[in-house]
Amino acid sequence: MARRYNYRRVKIHHSYSIPEFAKLLDVHKNTVSRWIAAGLQTIDKKRPLLIQGTVGRAFLQARQPPKSKCGPNEFWCFKCRDRRKPAFDEADYRPVTPTSGRLQALCPVCSRIMNRGVRKAEISRACPDVRVTEKVEQQRIDDSSDPTLNVVIKQEK
């Protein structure tokens, strides 16, 4: 799978040497040299080779792999770096706002938790073949109006 580089770090009004460009994108300088051999244009052929910011940014944008959305019954597993159907065809819905939340399921390959953001009204369309259980978050102590019972009250003598 192709890696995504943050092309937004490249300033368009700046020229970069190969080591500067490599450090900016957190890659090895040989990677930048391979990009030059693959078509990344330099300002001229004289040493040190300089890469203009607008050209470098356009090159990285053109090389970005296309994003793909998960289809019905699919979740994205960050560990496997692939779309997967949930293990046991089960998922939990945890509300984030009154109208939307996230579905959580286990990856059948690596057993990690996979997440998928979804609106509450569209759960049946996003995961028609998955049994979805709504999990209500426990109330936090700060949100309760009842005083705590484990407070020691000093009595006056």
N, C-alpha and C positions, 0 to 999 in steps of 0.2 A: 504494500500500500504506500502510495506517495505521501510524503510529509508535507504539512502545511507550514509555510514560513510566514511570519508576521511582516508583510510588506509595508504596513503602516509605520514601521520604525524608520524606514528610509525617507530622509528629507529630500524633497525634489529639487531644492536650490543648493545642493551640496554635492561635491565630488568626493568619491571614496577610493582609497587604494585597496588592493586586494585584502591585506590584513585587516584594515578598518571595516570593510564590507563583511568579512567573515566574522569578526568580533560582534558587529552589530546584529547579525542574524544567528549568532551562536552556532556557527558551523566551522569546519576546518578550512584553511586557506586553499587546500587542494580541491575542495568542493567548488569554491568560487572559480578556480582555474578550469575545472571541468565545465562549469557553466559558460565560461568564455569560449571554450572550444565548441560548446553546443549552440552558441549563437548570441550570448550576452555581449553586446557591443561595448568597446572601450572608447574613450575620447580619441586616442590615436594609438599608434603601435609603438610609441617610445616608452622607455622605462622611466619611472614606475608607471605601470598600467593604471589608469584612472577610470572609474565607472561613474558616469553622471547619474544623479539621483533619480531623475525622471525615467531614464532608460532602465536602471536597475529595478525600480518599482514596477514598471510595465512588464519586464521580463518575469518577475516573481508572480505577478497577477495572472499572466498567461499560463504559468506552470501549475497553478493551484488545481488540485483535483476537485472535480465537481462534488458538491454536497448532495447527499441523497437522504430523503426522508424515509422514516420507517413506515412500512405498509401496515395493513390491519394485522393485529395479533403479534406485532414485532416490537421489540425493545432494543436499544443500543447497549451493548456490553462494552464498557471501556477497557476491560482486561483483554477480552478476545479481539477487540476492535472490529466487530462485525454485528450485523443485526441478527437477533435470535428470538425464537418463540420462547415464552416463559416455561420453566420446568413445571410439570404437573398441570399445566394450563390454568394456573392460579395467579392472581395479583391482588395487591392491597391498594386501595385508594386512600390517600392522605390529603385532606383539604389544606390548601394554603390560604386561599381567599374564599369568600362565600360562593363564588362561581367557578373556581378552578382549583386544581391541585395536581398531585403527581401520583402516577401508578408505580408501584414497586413490585418487582418479581425477581425470582432467582434465575440465574443463567443455568441452563442445563449442562453446559460444558465445564465451566469453572466454579460454579456455585456462588458467584458474587451477586450482590444486589444490583439489578438494572433499574433505571428510572425512566419514566416517560411523562412529560408534561401534557396535561389534557384538561379540557373544560369539562365540568361535571355533566353538562347536558350531552356531551359527545362521547361518553365512555362506551356506550353500546356500539357506536360506529367505529371507534378506534380499536376495540377489542371484542368483536362479536362472539368469538369462540372461547373466551377466557372467563373463568368465574372470578368476579371482582367482589371483594369484601371491603366495605367501608370501615376504615379504622379511625376512630375519633381520638384525637390527641388528649391525653390526660390534662386536666386543668392544673395550671401552675400555681404555686403557693401565693405568688404575688397577686394573682387574679382573683383569689378567693376573698370573700368578705368576712368569713368566720375567723375569729382569732385562733391562733394555734393553742393547742392544749398542753404543750410541754414547756410553758413559760412559768418560771418560778416567781410567785408574787410575794414580795416581802410584807410581812405583817407588822403593824405598828404595835409597840409594847405599851 
